[in-house]
Amino acid sequence: MVEQKDLKILVTVSPDELKAFVTLYNTGDNLAIKKDEIIGALDSQRVVFGIKEDIIEFLVESPMYNEAFCVAEGIAPQNGKNGMVTYHFNTDVNKTPTLMEDGRINYRELNLIQSVQEGQVLCSLVPPVKGVEGKTVKGRVIAAVNGKPAVLPRGKNVTISEDGQNLVATTAGEVEYLDATKVSVYTNHEVPADVDNSTGNVSFVGSVIIKGNVLSGFSVEAGGNVEVFGVVEGATIKAGGNIILRRGMQGMGKGTLIAGGDIVARYIEYSSIEANNNIQAEAVMHSNVKCGNKLELTGNKGLLVGGTCKVGNIVVAKVIGSHMATITDIEVGSDPSVRERYKNAREEMISMESDIKKADQAITILRKMESAGALTPDKQEILTKSVRTKVYLSTKIQEVKHEVAALDEKLQQEGNGKIRALSYIYPGVKVSIGTCMMYVKEPLQYCTLYRDGADVRVGPIDK
């Protein structure tokens, strides 16, 4: 603080040193203030950069007291921007079929396969932007953070250009971007007719297109997508990407579909199907379903009846169950794989508890025989083994109990799924949301089932 008799100049600097303020105080004599005095006061506080001459001159000409004025302002640093990858193909493909006016689903307009040519640029690098240094009112340089360069997501059948800026396809085929970390190109394999004795089982690194049917007993495996124009019988289809059945699947109790992405079909009967993401069909009947995200049954039927369904987030259907009270088991709100691990761990824990109980009973009987001096060498060996078994199981069961508790906690946290019926839910349907359960005992119409605390509630359809 610099004083001029009864006039005082107070200089304050902001904590980040990006602004300096001057406050004038007058004790009553109204002595004139000079510009040099204000500059001197600033200099005494080492304020040397960004000084606002016009503000200082204003204070000299028209002094204003007891009010802070910003008389110096530094420059804040500007952090740079990270580099980016620009994609020259659609990375967010809409996998939902078109619903036509008559209620049918148009499976011809999926546009899931994006074809590229050899030498085609798939993505390019946008360089990072360097940061701009700042400076405080005291003249101190403030360093800025520079942007980091992006990395090209190199997968299979692609190469990086000589200048290192582009990712280029090395073969013609289908571009895939499933795991958000790598871009790959898979060439398509087409089966012009049925998968039968003339073709044998089909296994291919890329996508497979089957123009005919897939007959019972055969298998199709693909690293990319599988698209079938005909009917799938009791066959097995596994795909790293999506499975698209333009007609449907009559599994006869032995058909299996496993997809790393989505499954889309007109109908699915008596089959086991599993998709990491979504499943969409007009009808799923008497099948075992595992779906990581959404099971949606639309079109004219929109039917889900019989079997078991384990779905991560939501089930949407017109009709769930049947008026004949067909047993239909639906679980939502948790990752099916976590629920499966929880179920297996609980079964293992119960089995261990039973084995420990049996070991205890054997040990008790054999100890009594030992006390009576009637323990034969064979019985002694059984006693030793029983004690070892009990010790081992007692340790092991603690690990399993911890696993059960951890999985149960995860199921409790995740259990917020929903079941939405656009028409009816019939008796015979068992609903599990997280760890909560409900049996449908009377027809429900136009509703959503959701979890509320420890209960399953029935709410409006738009809940």
Beta strands, then each sheet from edge to edge (+ up, - down):
strand 1: 2-4
strand 2: 7-13
strand 3: 19-26
strand 4: 68-73
strand 5: 84-87
strand 6: 98-99
strand 7: 105-106
strand 8: 115-116
strand 9: 121-126
strand 10: 134-135
strand 11: 141-142
strand 12: 158-160
strand 13: 166-169
strand 14: 173-176
strand 15: 184-186
strand 16: 188-191
strand 17: 202-204
strand 18: 207-210
strand 19: 219-222
strand 20: 226-228
strand 21: 231-232
strand 22: 236-239
strand 23: 243-259
strand 24: 263-275
strand 25: 279-281
strand 26: 283-291
strand 27: 294-297
strand 28: 303-311
strand 29: 314-320
strand 30: 328-332
strand 31: 418-425
strand 32: 429-433
strand 33: 436-439
strand 34: 444-452
strand 35: 455-460
sheet 1: 1+ 2- 3+ 4-
sheet 2: 5+ 9- 13+ 12-
sheet 3: 6+ 7-
sheet 4: 8+ 14- 15+
sheet 5: 10+ 11-
sheet 6: 16+ 18+ 20+ 23+ 21+
sheet 7: 16+ 18+ 20+ 23+ 22+ 19+ 17+
sheet 8: 16+ 18+ 20+ 23+ 24+ 25+ 27+ 29+ 28+ 26+
sheet 9: 16+ 18+ 20+ 23+ 24+ 25+ 27+ 29+ 31+ 34- 35+
sheet 10: 16+ 18+ 20+ 23+ 24+ 25+ 27+ 29+ 28+ 30+ 32+ 33-
end
